[in-house]
Amino acid sequence: MRHRSIVRGLLALGLIVLTACGTGAAPTAVPTSTPLETSIQLSWLHSIEFAGIYAINHQNIGSQARMTLRIDGGGFDDKGQYINPVAQVVSGQADFGVAGADIVLRARAEGMPVVAIATIYQRSPVALISLKSANIQRPQDLAGKRIGIAPPGTTVYVSYQALLKAETIDTSGINEIAVLPENAVQDLFDNKIDALHAFITHEATQARAQRDDINVLLLSDYGIDLYSNVVFTTEKMIAENPAAVETFVKALSQGLQWSIDHPQEAAKQVVSDYGATMPPQLQALQEAGMLASVPLIKPAGSQPAMMSAKVWENTQQILLDQQLIAAPIDVTKAYDLSFINRAYGQ
């Protein structure tokens, strides 16, 4: 559970105010008739999560398409304020952004004209992490356990609650314990909690780097798949500059393909470019995190950046079940599959 989970929860709870699917190589980005200058606002600090986006620049994918891409890191600004990707895109500070699908749906429920056009992870990275001594082999084994939780309303917590409901787990004996992101793995090691729900690409790699008795259950193996990092833009951008959106999506699909074809190189590039902003222990985990990301970015039978209408429908139902949106919205307007489908000639 990263600090990002807390901020995503604040955004999802409305506490941050807003102003306004085949295998094969990824397609080559088609050059635009005129040079394109565009930008993307990341959802958090630089890491391997965004390796496919970085590849657009350092693998010259963008330049081949006559596209210049500015990548704005996320986190907090100089005043300590969270850099809200939805607000940045809606206000025109960036053309594209990265956020969870649940955030996009909740933003649209609040009237924000944002539309997802691709995703980075097609399978959710949210996992249950425990020591083997806790004997948590399936979700039902959570009954009677102490669970380290992310803040309510966050993508991680929403996924966890969806798992409990889907697996009809008796929650009466579960002791939920709030944990600080920076202490979560150590709390697990110190027997303060029996399990932790967090990202397989981050906390799980951190735990596995220190011990070999780690057990990980990926929530997507139990049907809980919320897109954690969709790429989105605005309705206006799609209507007024669809060629730019198409060029960007094609470049993104190619960048994602490169990153999963070269995971070690991708991780080294992230450390080379952004390692100065990372603690040494995080730098050392980038390769493991990238390797864990590969099956999330390109599951069997799919292609990078693809999305599924069914995942979006299921995500809205989860939000309704948890009363995180008051009423159904037209979920089909929250995403546009046409750009990524055209990228693959569909």
C-alpha positions, -999 to 999 in steps of 0.1 A, spaced: 0 0 0 17 31 -11 11 67 0 -6 70 -33 -35 48 -20 -43 75 6 -44 102 -20 -65 82 -44 -89 77 -16 -91 114 -9 -98 120 -45 -124 92 -47 -141 105 -16 -144 140 -31 -120 155 -6 -98 169 -34 -119 194 -52 -121 193 -90 -128 223 -111 -147 217 -138 -83 -67 -256 -48 -117 -299 -11 -115 -294 16 -100 -315 37 -70 -318 22 -36 -310 15 -14 -340 39 13 -350 28 48 -343 17 65 -375 34 99 -380 11 129 -378 9 152 -408 21 180 -386 44 177 -355 24 170 -323 33 184 -289 13 167 -261 16 159 -225 5 134 -198 1 137 -161 11 106 -141 -9 96 -111 21 92 -88 58 94 -85 80 80 -113 84 42 -112 82 11 -134 44 14 -134 49 40 -162 77 23 -181 56 20 -212 50 57 -212 87 66 -207 95 42 -237 77 66 -260 105 90 -255 136 70 -248 129 44 -276 122 72 -301 86 60 -306 73 95 -303 99 111 -326 91 85 -353 55 96 -351 65 133 -351 52 135 -315 69 153 -286 56 140 -253 60 159 -220 57 135 -190 47 152 -157 54 132 -126 28 129 -99 28 131 -62 28 165 -45 37 200 -56 60 224 -38 32 235 -16 25 200 -5 -7 197 -25 -15 165 -43 -12 168 -81 -46 156 -91 -44 141 -126 -81 145 -133 -80 182 -124 -48 187 -144 -64 172 -175 -98 188 -171 -82 222 -166 -60 218 -197 -27 216 -179 -21 182 -196 -38 165 -226 -37 130 -210 -37 116 -175 -34 83 -155 -58 73 -128 -78 42 -116 -109 33 -135 -129 37 -103 -116 73 -101 -127 80 -137 -161 66 -130 -165 86 -98 -153 117 -116 -178 113 -143 -205 108 -117 -195 142 -104 -198 157 -139 -162 156 -150 -160 150 -188 -131 125 -187 -129 94 -209 -105 64 -206 -88 55 -239 -63 28 -228 -50 10 -198 -15 2 -186 -24 -28 -163 -51 -50 -177 -52 -71 -146 -53 -56 -112 -20 -55 -93 -39 -56 -59 -29 -87 -39 -32 -102 -4 3 -106 10 10 -128 40 36 -150 57 32 -187 49 29 -193 86 -5 -175 85 -18 -203 62 -38 -180 40 -42 -201 9 -75 -188 -3 -97 -157 4 -119 -177 29 -88 -181 51 -91 -144 59 -118 -152 84 -106 -145 119 -74 -128 107 -59 -94 113 -58 -76 80 -37 -45 73 -60 -22 53 -56 8 30 -79 38 37 -115 32 29 -124 45 -6 -91 38 -22 -87 15 -52 -70 -11 -30 -96 -10 -3 -125 -10 -28 -109 -41 -44 -105 -58 -10 -142 -52 -1 -153 -65 -36 -133 -97 -29 -150 -102 5 -184 -99 -12 -176 -120 -42 -162 -148 -21 -190 -145 6 -164 -143 33 -177 -140 69 -163 -106 80 -175 -107 116 -143 -121 128 -119 -101 106 -100 -75 125 -91 -47 101 -61 -26 111 -51 6 95 -14 5 85 9 33 74 22 26 38 58 30 48 54 5 77 30 -20 62 55 -47 52 74 -44 85 41 -47 104 36 -80 86 70 -92 96 65 -80 132 33 -101 135 12 -70 140 -11 -81 111 -17 -115 94 -21 -102 59 -18 -70 39 -37 -60 8 -14 -40 -15 2 -41 -49 20 -72 -62 44 -48 -81 54 -29 -50 48 -42 -15 49 -79 -26 83 -74 -43 95 -55 -12 85 -84 11 99 -111 -12 132 -92 -14 136 -97 24 121 -131 31 113 -163 12 82 -174 32 58 -149 15 25 -160 1 6 -138 -24 -29 -141 -36 -37 -119 -67 -72 -106 -65 -77 -108 -102 -74 -146 -99 -107 -144 -81 -124 -121 -106 -116 -88 -90 -102 -67 -118 -104 -30 -114 -81 -11 -138 -56 6 -115 -40 29 -141 -61 38 -172 -50 65 -195 -77 91 -200 -84 124 -218 -114 147 -221 -144 145 -243 -132 178 -259 -98 164 -268 -115 134 -285 -139 156 -304 -115 183 -315 -83 164 -320 -89 127 -326 -58 123 -347 -36 133 -318 -54 109 -295 -50 81 -321 -13 89 -325 -7 89 -287 -26 56 -282 -6 38 -309 26 51 -294 15 40 -259 7 5 -272 42 3 -288 58 16 -256 41 -9 -235 51 -37 -258 87 -26 -257 86 -26 -219 74 -61 -216 98 -74 -243 127 -57 -224 117 -56 -187 152 -55 -173 162 -27 -197 130 -9 -189 137 -10 -152 173 1 -156 160 31 -177 136 41 -150 164 40 -124 187 59 -147 162 86 -155 144 89 -122 165 70 -96 176 103 -79 141 107 -67 139 72 -52 153 58 -20 180 33 -26 158 4 -15 132 14 -41 158 16 -69 168 -20 -61 131 -32 -65 124 -17 -99 134 -47 -119 114 -71 -97 84 -48 -100 87 -46 -137 89 -84 -140 58 -86 -119 41 -61 -142 45 -81 -174 15 -104 -170 -6 -75 -159 2 -54 -189 -3 -82 -214 -24 -111 -202 -27 -142 -223 -49 -136 -253 -47 -98 -252 -25 -70 -264 -10 -41 -246 -33 -11 -237 -66 -30 -244 -96 -26 -223 -128 -46 -218 -163 -33 -216 -171 -60 -191 -144 -48 -167 -159 -13 -168 -194 -27 -162 -182 -47 -132 -163 -18 -118 -194 4 -118 -214 -24 -101 -187 -26 -74 -189 11 -68 -227 9 -66 -225 -21 -42 -202 -1 -19 -223 31 -23 -194 50 -37 -216 64 -65 -252 72 -58 -267 59 -90 -257 42 -122 -242 64 -149 -238 56 -186 -207 37 -182 -201 34 -220 -193 71 -220 -165 67 -195 -143 48 -219 -136 47 -257 -123 15 -272 -121 29 -308 -86 42 -306 -69 11 -292 -90 -11 -315 -79 9 -346 -43 6 -333 -46 -31 -338 -67 -29 -370 -99 -39 -354 
